[in-house]
Amino acid sequence: MAGERSVQRLEISTDGGINWTEAHIMTSSAPNVWSRWSYEWLLPASGRYEIVARATDNVGVRQPPEDKGNDLYDGRTGWHRVPVNVSRNGSV
C-alpha cells in the first residue's frame, strides 16, 4: 500500500537486499488499496536466506530500507524482511 498514491513496482531480493528482481503485481494499482504480488523463487542450495520486498509508488518514491517512523496505515515504512531456512533434503 502506498497511501494516497498507488504501488507501481514491487521488487524482491533473496540475498538480503543486494540484488533485486521485479515481482508480478497481481491486483489493480489504486490509492489506499493493498497490492497483492507474486514471485517465483527457484530454491537455492540449503542455507539461511533473507527475502526482502520493497515497493515504488506511482510518482517514483521507493520505500526506504529502514522504518522512518509511523505511517498512517500500519506503522511500517521500510522494506519487509523475512528470514527463510532452505533444506534441500525434501523439507523447507
N, C-alpha and C positions, 0 to 999 in steps of 0.2 A: 504494500500500500504506500502511496506517495502523497496522502492527504488530499489537498485541493488539486493536485496535479495527478498524472497517471504514470504507471510504470511503462517505460518504453523498451527497456532492455534488462535482462537478468543474466548474470554470469556466474559460473560455478568454478571453483578451484578445488582440486582434490589433493593438493600439496600444501595446504595451509595458507594460500594466498600468493604463491609465487607465480604460477601460470593460471590463465583464465580461459574458459571456453563458454560460448554463449549457450544458454539453455533455451528451451522452447516454451514460450508463454502460451498457455492453453486457453486463457479466458480473454474476453474483450477488455481492452485497457480503458478504464474510466476513472475519474476522480472519486475518492472515498470508497473504492472497491478493492478488496484483497485480490491479488493476482495469483492464479494457480499456474504452476510451471512444471516441466518435466526435464529430466536429464538422464541420458543413458550412459552408465558408467561401466566400462569393462573392468571387471575385478582385477586388480594388480596382484603382485606377489603378497604372501602373508605378511602382516605387519600392522602397525598403527598409522592411521591417516587422519587428516583433519579436512572435512568437507566444509567449504566456505561459500556462502551466497552473498552477492551484492547486486543492488539494483541501480539503474539510472532512470531518472524520470524524463518526461516529455520535453523539458526545457534543458536537458543535458546535465543536470546535477546528479552526481554519483554519490551513493552512501559513503560516509567516512568509515575508515577501518575500525574506529572505536566509537562507543556511545558518546554523544555530545549532550548529555543532559536528557531530560524527559521530553518526549514529543507528545502531541495531543492524543495519540491513539493507543499506544501500548507501552510507552516508556522506552522503546528501543529506537536508536537511530543508526547504530553501527552494523557492521557485517554480522550475519548469523553464522555461527561456527558449531559444527557437530563432530565430535571425535568418533572414529569408527575403527573397530578391530576387524581385520580380514584374516580368515584362516582358510587356506586352500585345501584342507583335508575334508571338505564336504560341508562344513558348517561356517556360518558367517556371524 
